[in-house]
Amino acid sequence: MKASPIRARRTRAAALCAALVALGALPAAGQAQPYPTRPIRMISPFPPGGPTDIVGRLVSQRLAELVGQPILVDSRPGASGNVGLELAARSPADGYTIVLSSPVIALSPLLYTKLNYDPQKDLTPIALVGAVRNVLVVHPSVPARTLKDLVQLARKSPGRLNYGSGGIGTTTHLAPELLKSLEKLDIVHVPYKGSGIALGALAGGEIDMLVVAAPAAVQQIISGRVRALAVLMPQRLPDLPEVPTSKESGFPNFEISVWYGMLAPTGTPREIVNRLNAELAKAVTAPDMKTRFAAAGVEPLTSSPEEFGAFIRSEAARFAKVIRDAGIKAD
């Protein structure tokens, strides 16, 4: 006996529903898999073994554990970090290239008349991850026991004092220039090829003063070869508990550190930026990471992408006048 047309239609509908249910249990063709599905490249724009490289490798190891994919550190030094940053800016905005930057991301447009990328437009902030704090030190022959003494000495004898730096446009250069700008001082700049060389020159009596990363100077301070006047940060350093902060010394605007933050090419999907931001916060605040950071003299930091972007802009604005007034160019 032939099935009625109505029964036949019902049978076909039931079969179709069953097929759709079965298909629903399978991954849809072409459905995107959760990010990341392959290794991520992290560009380090400074030479291996330096502070940026050390911070990058510490962060990348923990980040790899959290995202479940290797983080491959790609060292691309050159042009004070701009070679690596340009490479990142020109990379695909797919979440598989990120770059760890120091203050160069904020300062380069102020120091170079020509850049092959726009730090503000071509890279998108992900998060701050850490900072190395600075200390102002002088040679023991300088008759200043406090930062206020030093400022008064410089004011009384314009052009008599000098300061060393690790090179044009570095934090070690811009920090004393910030003090000069704030206090209207005349102190002579003596650049060296690296802050370590400048620290040795200070200990040897070649120069009068230097702003340098605190971890690099601790042993020289303890030995008495140099004298610390102030740490340029909001709180005192555990390694130098007797050294006051710049704010305690009466100079609240004289704070400057070497900070580090992660960025990605502009256009990277927001959900990927958010994922990396969350995992970086977990990475740098993990108890064992805090210990490892402390051993390297790094203070862990966290931020939202928006907070990091605002911080970059504020740092650029803070140093624009300093760089312009001093006529500093890194070209």
ABEGO torsion letter per residue (X at the ends): XBBBAAAAAAAAAAAAAAAAAAAAABBBBGBBBBOBABBBBBBBABBBGBAAAAAAAAAAAAAAAAAGBBBBBBBBBEGGGAAAAAAAAABBBAGABBBBBBAAAAAAAAABABBABBAAAABBBABBABBBBBBBBBBAABBBABAAAAAAAAAABBGABBBBBAEBGBAAAAAAAAAAAAAGBBBBBBBBBEAAAAAAAAAAGABABBBBBAAAAAAAAAAGABBBABBBBABBBAABAABBBAAAAGBAABBBBBBBBBBBBBGBBAAAAAAAAAAAAAAAABAAAAAAAAAAGBBBBBBBAAAAAAAAAAAAAAAAAAAAAAGBBAX
